[in-house]
């Protein structure tokens, strides 16, 4: 049996990847430093909580990382653990850097020393492009991160490339653009929108407050993106790939699409901090802007060029933004109506 380790198995991508690998007949180990029952909910939603072996794993602890890699002798190691919320990274730049930059280096070094046959996947991110240097970002686009998170992830990405080139490790970096799902954490904007609009529709909330509605992202469905991660590790040698939909939409566009799923037709008024949205038929305000959700430095627009992934992996994003909004709203509406 092929043995895989997923750090961050309790997160959105970790849970979907575990489900995918189990279907392929893998023995799946998952690392997490959070052990509360609550956090198991993603594995429970997928019905796989009893099929994976959970082990304590902490990217802040080099000894723990070294021991896990050395003792496990895994065939594949997916590093999906991170402080992954860009907004928090300005408040906790040191913890973010220790986790997102140094953590992957501990793994790479442990693999190099004690488990060089292990194939390694690093969860890199489109946030590394930050202030974009090309209209469509590919593996060859220069990076310009705009947050402590982006900077830390760029360090880890560069280390992954360097360990591959220096020591011949099978180490790959997936530069994933935003990918969402019902299992997304509620602090991320799509999930916040689908959750809170569902609550408004069910009479459990009055208003949704957001930050910058003009930010544009290249959004896809997380369940499809984890397949790309696996495909990278099936190649003869490690490489870097952009996974993206190749389309970009604003936060406002996503609000409109999610609202449509709940039969809300919106009317917009004002600009920037004064922007508001109302339900056309009733005149009720359901959206406002709160400055606290703005970021000190924004990534205004991201748009990926996934040509290399299509050509070499045969990977393509399948679900468009309207369908993604439908999947997420349905999940949240059903869940909230039962609670
Ligand atoms: N979270 C949040 N909350 N974002 C908001 C809000 C709000 O109330 N209002 C507007 N936004 C804007 C943010 O300013 C940002 O431009 C955009 O919505 C998306 O924010 P997030 O959903 O938090 O995602 P992200 O793009 O910052 O980062 C996500 O994608 C990266 C891949 O590019 C995270 O998953 C990262 O971990 C990942 O690397």
Boltz pocket constraint, residues with backbone or C-beta under 6 A from the ligand:
constraints:
  - pocket:
      binder: B
      contacts: [[A, 83], [A, 84], [A, 85], [A, 86], [A, 87], [A, 124], [A, 125], [A, 126], [A, 127], [A, 176], [A, 177], [A, 178], [A, 179], [A, 187], [A, 188], [A, 189], [A, 190], [A, 192], [A, 209], [A, 210], [A, 211], [A, 212], [A, 213], [A, 215], [A, 216], [A, 217], [A, 251], [A, 293], [A, 294], [A, 295], [A, 298], [A, 299]]
      max_distance: 6.0
